[in-house]
Amino acid sequence: MSRKIKLFIILACISVFLIAYIFMFVSVNSKFPQNTKEIYQIGQEFEYQNMKMKINDANFIEAEALQKDKGFLDLVNKYYENQSDNIKFVILDIVIKNTSDKDSSISLIPFHLESNDFSLQADLPFVMYLNECGMQLDLKKDEIKSLKLPVPLSKNFFKESNWNNVKNRDYYLVYSLYPVKKMIKIDLN
């Protein structure tokens, strides 16, 4: 075969591949568009699983403050192998109201704290310690419950340069990703 024919075949294959790629790209993006964001603020009510919820407060707990609660510190040392100096917590005060006309339950598993390159959900042993419940809450009709949602921040989760300013990052509590990313802006300052 001549060199021109080989070049033509190669260019034709590349063209077919590019056209197919562009077609598939446009097709997927039209079926599954980019998600939109719905951002709430602390104190603002939002709905989740037929419940009304709001975050009343967000606290940043550093290593020194952990020393004040012996039981909490014991949990930190147990699950983080005596690294309490390298652990900080974001603790969210949440109020949940069952607005449905029957008894219901709510799962806290989808809730996770997110900040740029970091995402982590609440840690079950600490949820149980602070609330005497797990990640599933049962509420009677019109019942209101308050709970604390603790999310650990470990030095191992961040670059050294980011760890020094970990409190000053933009955090969001995210509970839905697609088609609408629903989140609450957490202000720790």
C-alpha positions in Angstrom: 0.0 0.0 0.0 1.2 3.4 -0.7 2.0 5.9 2.0 -0.9 8.2 1.0 -3.4 5.4 1.5 -2.0 4.5 4.9 -2.2 8.2 5.9 -5.7 8.4 4.6 -6.8 5.3 6.6 -5.2 6.6 9.8 -6.8 10.1 9.4 -10.2 8.5 8.7 -10.0 6.3 11.8 -9.0 9.3 13.9 -11.9 11.3 12.5 -14.4 8.5 13.1 -13.1 8.2 16.7 -13.3 11.9 17.3 -16.8 12.1 15.9 -18.0 9.2 18.0 -16.3 10.7 21.1 -18.0 14.1 20.6 -21.4 12.4 20.0 -21.1 10.3 23.2 -19.9 13.3 25.2 -22.9 15.5 24.1 -25.3 12.6 24.6 -24.2 11.8 28.1 -24.1 15.5 29.1 -27.6 16.1 27.8 -29.0 13.1 29.7 -27.1 13.9 32.9 -26.5 17.6 33.1 -24.2 19.2 35.7 -25.8 19.3 39.1 -27.1 22.6 40.6 -26.4 23.7 44.1 -28.8 24.6 46.8 -27.0 26.2 49.7 -28.6 26.9 53.1 -27.1 28.8 56.0 -26.8 27.9 59.7 -30.2 28.6 61.3 -32.1 28.2 58.1 -34.6 25.3 57.9 -34.3 22.7 55.2 -36.2 19.5 54.4 -34.8 16.0 54.3 -36.7 12.6 54.2 -40.0 14.4 55.1 -38.4 16.0 58.1 -37.7 19.6 58.8 -34.1 20.2 59.9 -31.8 23.0 60.8 -28.3 23.4 62.1 -28.3 25.8 65.1 -24.6 26.0 65.7 -21.2 24.7 64.6 -18.3 24.3 67.0 -14.7 23.7 66.2 -13.1 21.6 69.0 -9.3 21.5 69.2 -7.0 19.1 71.1 -6.9 21.1 74.3 -10.7 21.2 74.6 -10.8 17.4 74.2 -8.9 17.1 77.5 -12.0 18.4 79.4 -14.3 15.5 78.5 -12.5 12.3 79.8 -15.0 9.9 78.0 -14.7 11.7 74.7 -10.9 11.8 75.0 -10.9 8.0 75.8 -12.8 7.4 72.5 -10.4 9.6 70.6 -7.4 7.7 72.0 -9.1 4.3 71.3 -10.1 5.0 67.7 -7.2 7.2 66.8 -4.4 5.4 68.6 -3.5 8.0 71.2 -3.2 10.7 68.5 -5.5 13.2 70.3 -3.0 16.1 69.6 -3.6 15.4 65.9 -7.4 15.3 66.0 -9.9 18.2 65.9 -13.7 18.0 65.6 -16.4 19.9 64.0 -19.5 19.4 66.1 -22.8 20.4 64.6 -25.9 21.1 66.7 -28.9 19.8 64.7 -32.6 20.0 65.3 -34.9 17.6 63.5 -38.7 17.7 63.5 -40.9 15.0 62.1 -43.5 16.9 60.0 -45.2 13.8 58.5 -48.5 12.5 59.8 -47.0 9.3 61.1 -44.0 8.0 63.0 -40.9 8.0 60.8 -37.2 7.4 60.9 -34.3 9.3 59.3 -30.8 8.2 58.3 -27.9 10.5 59.0 -25.5 8.4 56.9 -25.8 10.7 53.8 -24.7 13.7 55.8 -21.0 14.5 55.3 -18.8 17.5 55.9 -17.0 18.7 52.8 -14.3 21.2 52.1 -12.4 21.3 48.8 -10.3 18.1 48.9 -11.8 16.8 52.1 -15.1 14.9 52.7 -16.1 12.8 55.7 -19.2 11.8 57.5 -19.9 11.8 61.3 -18.0 9.1 63.2 -20.5 6.6 64.7 -18.8 6.0 68.2 -18.7 9.7 68.8 -22.3 10.1 67.6 -23.4 7.4 70.0 -21.4 9.0 72.9 -22.8 12.5 72.4 -26.4 11.5 71.6 -27.1 8.0 72.9 -28.3 7.0 69.4 -26.8 5.8 66.2 -27.0 7.0 62.6 -30.7 6.1 62.4 -33.2 8.2 64.3 -36.8 7.3 65.1 -39.2 10.2 65.6 -42.9 10.1 66.5 -45.4 12.3 64.7 -44.5 16.0 65.4 -41.6 15.0 67.6 -38.5 17.2 67.7 -35.1 15.9 68.5 -31.8 17.8 69.0 -28.5 16.0 68.4 -24.8 16.7 68.0 -23.1 15.5 64.8 -19.4 15.1 65.4 -17.0 15.0 62.4 -13.3 14.2 63.1 -10.6 16.1 61.4 -7.3 14.2 61.5 -3.9 15.6 60.6 -3.6 12.6 58.3 -6.5 13.8 56.2 -4.8 17.1 55.2 -1.5 18.3 53.8 0.7 19.8 56.4 0.2 23.3 55.0 -3.6 22.9 55.1 -3.6 21.4 58.6 -2.3 24.6 60.2 -5.4 26.6 58.8 -7.9 23.8 58.9 -10.4 25.9 60.9 -10.3 28.7 58.3 -11.5 26.6 55.3 -15.0 26.7 53.8 -17.0 23.8 55.0 -20.4 22.5 53.9 -22.6 19.8 55.4 -23.8 18.0 52.2 -26.8 15.6 52.2 -27.7 15.2 48.5 -25.4 15.1 45.5 -27.5 14.7 42.4 -29.5 16.1 40.6 -29.3 19.0 43.1 -26.4 19.2 45.5 -28.0 20.3 48.7 -25.7 21.6 51.5 -25.5 23.9 54.4 -22.6 26.4 54.7 -20.8 25.8 58.0 -19.2 28.9 59.5 -16.5 28.0 62.1 -15.2 31.5 62.6 
